[in-house]
Amino acid sequence: MTAEISLWQPIPSQLIIKRSDVHLWALSLTPSSAVVERFRALLNQEEQLRAAKLATQDIAERFIIARASLRLILGRYLQLKPNQILLHYNDQGKPALDSCHQSPLCFNLAHSHNQALLALGCYDELGVDIEYLDPALDYQGILDRYFSALDREGLKRLSPLRRRRGFYRLWTSREAQLKRNGQGLPGLPAFGHADLAPQRYIPLPDGYLGCLAVSSGIKQIQRFRVTESESLFLPGHDHHLRR
Ligand SMILES: CC(C)(COP(=O)(O)OP(=O)(O)OC[C@H]1O[C@@H](n2cnc3c(N)ncnc32)[C@H](O)[C@@H]1OP(=O)(O)O)[C@@H](O)C(=O)NCCC(=O)NCCS
């Protein structure tokens, strides 16, 4: 994919997305507990129940921040309050805007540890993944279990120093691809190299790597960085978010 990629920018006051653009939002998921409550209130009942069932408080809080940020951001594009956003899910759980919005906006979200990456585009499905590059991960088991002999051979050719990053490139690429077509990991065994959509690695701060899979017609990728999730509520930006 030869799309131009912007530097990370702060949240713009007006959000307009062109058909040939993708907007990428990097979100920090490390809020104070007061902020978590503010975000929790933006979730619908089903999402709040899901958060309550998650294994640990940390995981639940990250889910709440990511999902509420998704609602806040979609709300800005659609000029709606976060709780007016209706989502529907395909049979593998991929969320999308409900058809009642009559909007061409497509999105995909990924999270890893304290970061999330949200990709938005128009008309064409997209998939995104983000992974924390864990220096201690023993990745050989994952490689043997999930990747083809061709993929493994490719990695072996890299120097040991480059192999870990190579593994994460492979992993984020495959996951972004599978998320683009909405299958998720169950699609992995049948995944062939011929199925690859154009993709772009996204360098991220603080030891994370992202990958975006999207159509070849994309000309520009605009990147926005939200270091404090509270800033999604800034006065002047959130007039249409009040209930
Ligand atoms: C999608 C999937 C690859 C996510 O893997 P992960 O590394 O845990 O998570 P990521 O951070 O990359 O992505 C999670 C986000 O992807 C989105 N997502 C969920 N299912 C998806 C799918 N099938 N395709 C694309 N995106 C999906 C959601 O926005 C989700 O965020 P949420 O958990 O806050 O709702 C994995 O959960 C999967 O394979 N799911 C589909 C199969 C399945 O479990 N189906 C049964 C549920 S109905």
PDBQT file of the ligand as one rigid body, heavy atoms in Angstrom, charges set to zero:
ROOT
HETATM    1  C1  LIG A 301     -11.358 -10.892  16.712  1.00  0.00    +0.000 C 
HETATM    2  C2  LIG A 301     -10.221 -11.565  17.432  1.00  0.00    +0.000 C 
HETATM    3  C3  LIG A 301      -9.176 -11.941  16.379  1.00  0.00    +0.000 C 
HETATM    4  C4  LIG A 301      -9.694 -10.550  18.438  1.00  0.00    +0.000 C 
HETATM    5  O1  LIG A 301      -8.471 -10.929  18.939  1.00  0.00    +0.000 OA
HETATM    6  P1  LIG A 301      -7.727 -10.162  20.153  1.00  0.00    +0.000 P 
HETATM    7  O2  LIG A 301      -6.275 -10.157  19.840  1.00  0.00    +0.000 OA
HETATM    8  O3  LIG A 301      -8.200 -10.747  21.402  1.00  0.00    +0.000 OA
HETATM    9  O4  LIG A 301      -8.299  -8.721  20.155  1.00  0.00    +0.000 OA
HETATM   10  P2  LIG A 301      -8.021  -7.375  19.345  1.00  0.00    +0.000 P 
HETATM   11  O5  LIG A 301      -7.663  -6.414  20.383  1.00  0.00    +0.000 OA
HETATM   12  O6  LIG A 301      -7.132  -7.512  18.158  1.00  0.00    +0.000 OA
HETATM   13  O7  LIG A 301      -9.477  -7.041  18.750  1.00  0.00    +0.000 OA
HETATM   14  C5  LIG A 301     -10.601  -6.972  19.565  1.00  0.00    +0.000 C 
HETATM   15  C6  LIG A 301     -11.639  -6.122  18.867  1.00  0.00    +0.000 C 
HETATM   16  O8  LIG A 301     -11.842  -6.586  17.533  1.00  0.00    +0.000 OA
HETATM   17  C7  LIG A 301     -13.224  -6.412  17.200  1.00  0.00    +0.000 C 
HETATM   18  N1  LIG A 301     -13.698  -7.746  16.790  1.00  0.00    +0.000 N 
HETATM   19  C8  LIG A 301     -14.336  -8.702  17.507  1.00  0.00    +0.000 A 
HETATM   20  N2  LIG A 301     -14.584  -9.784  16.720  1.00  0.00    +0.000 NA
HETATM   21  C9  LIG A 301     -14.089  -9.489  15.495  1.00  0.00    +0.000 A 
HETATM   22  C10 LIG A 301     -14.048 -10.214  14.261  1.00  0.00    +0.000 A 
HETATM   23  N3  LIG A 301     -14.563 -11.422  14.122  1.00  0.00    +0.000 N 
HETATM   24  N4  LIG A 301     -13.440  -9.624  13.204  1.00  0.00    +0.000 NA
HETATM   25  C11 LIG A 301     -12.921  -8.376  13.316  1.00  0.00    +0.000 A 
HETATM   26  N5  LIG A 301     -12.931  -7.652  14.453  1.00  0.00    +0.000 NA
HETATM   27  C12 LIG A 301     -13.516  -8.205  15.533  1.00  0.00    +0.000 A 
HETATM   28  C13 LIG A 301     -13.926  -5.871  18.415  1.00  0.00    +0.000 C 
HETATM   29  O9  LIG A 301     -14.009  -4.462  18.281  1.00  0.00    +0.000 OA
HETATM   30  C14 LIG A 301     -12.974  -6.215  19.531  1.00  0.00    +0.000 C 
HETATM   31  O10 LIG A 301     -13.004  -5.248  20.563  1.00  0.00    +0.000 OA
HETATM   32  P3  LIG A 301     -13.785  -5.573  21.908  1.00  0.00    +0.000 P 
HETATM   33  O11 LIG A 301     -13.192  -6.834  22.437  1.00  0.00    +0.000 OA
HETATM   34  O12 LIG A 301     -13.473  -4.388  22.761  1.00  0.00    +0.000 OA
HETATM   35  O13 LIG A 301     -15.216  -5.712  21.526  1.00  0.00    +0.000 OA
HETATM   36  C15 LIG A 301     -10.654 -12.857  18.174  1.00  0.00    +0.000 C 
HETATM   37  O14 LIG A 301     -11.430 -12.522  19.315  1.00  0.00    +0.000 OA
HETATM   38  C16 LIG A 301     -11.499 -13.737  17.292  1.00  0.00    +0.000 C 
HETATM   39  O15 LIG A 301     -10.969 -14.497  16.517  1.00  0.00    +0.000 OA
HETATM   40  N6  LIG A 301     -12.826 -13.617  17.384  1.00  0.00    +0.000 N 
HETATM   41  C17 LIG A 301     -13.752 -14.207  16.434  1.00  0.00    +0.000 C 
HETATM   42  C18 LIG A 301     -14.129 -15.621  16.756  1.00  0.00    +0.000 C 
HETATM   43  C19 LIG A 301     -14.968 -15.780  17.944  1.00  0.00    +0.000 C 
HETATM   44  O16 LIG A 301     -14.473 -15.833  19.051  1.00  0.00    +0.000 OA
HETATM   45  N7  LIG A 301     -16.281 -15.847  17.726  1.00  0.00    +0.000 N 
HETATM   46  C20 LIG A 301     -17.198 -16.050  18.787  1.00  0.00    +0.000 C 
HETATM   47  C21 LIG A 301     -17.705 -14.749  19.303  1.00  0.00    +0.000 C 
HETATM   48  S1  LIG A 301     -19.248 -14.344  18.576  1.00  0.00    +0.000 SA
ENDROOT
TORSDOF 0
